[in-house]
Amino acid sequence: MQVSDGFQKQIEGYGLTTAQIYYRLPDHLSVVQEFIWQEYDVFPKFPILKKFLAFWEEEIEGPLHSVTVAHQRLIKPSEMRNVDGEYLIH
């Protein structure tokens, strides 16, 4: 059985991170747009989010206005337990 990448990351301590990114339009700097980014990342350093924001600043013309981050670990150590057996019900 193959485990999904998302589940594997959760087991390794990653949590679901959502960033609400506000940026200015390059041609109309007074206009602010919103972009929602979501990925598994590690609290509190957020290396994947920082890499994405560095890419944004280097490659995307819309300058960043502000970033709001929410993070939640979906699987916590207290929720993990071993299964002793498997029962099939017909």
Rosetta blueprint (number, residue, H / E / L):
1 M L
2 Q L
3 V L
4 S L
5 D H
6 G H
7 F H
8 Q H
9 K H
10 Q H
11 I H
12 E L
13 G L
14 Y L
15 G E
16 L E
17 T E
18 T E
19 A E
20 Q E
21 I E
22 Y E
23 Y E
24 R E
25 L L
26 P L
27 D L
28 H L
29 L L
30 S L
31 V L
32 V E
33 Q E
34 E E
35 F E
36 I E
37 W E
38 Q E
39 E E
40 Y E
41 D E
42 V L
43 F L
44 P L
45 K L
46 F L
47 P H
48 I H
49 L H
50 K H
51 K H
52 F H
53 L H
54 A H
55 F H
56 W H
57 E H
58 E H
59 E H
60 I L
61 E L
62 G L
63 P L
64 L E
65 H E
66 S E
67 V E
68 T E
69 V E
70 A E
71 H E
72 Q E
73 R L
74 L L
75 I L
76 K L
77 P H
78 S H
79 E H
80 M L
81 R L
82 N L
83 V L
84 D L
85 G L
86 E L
87 Y L
88 L L
89 I L
90 H L
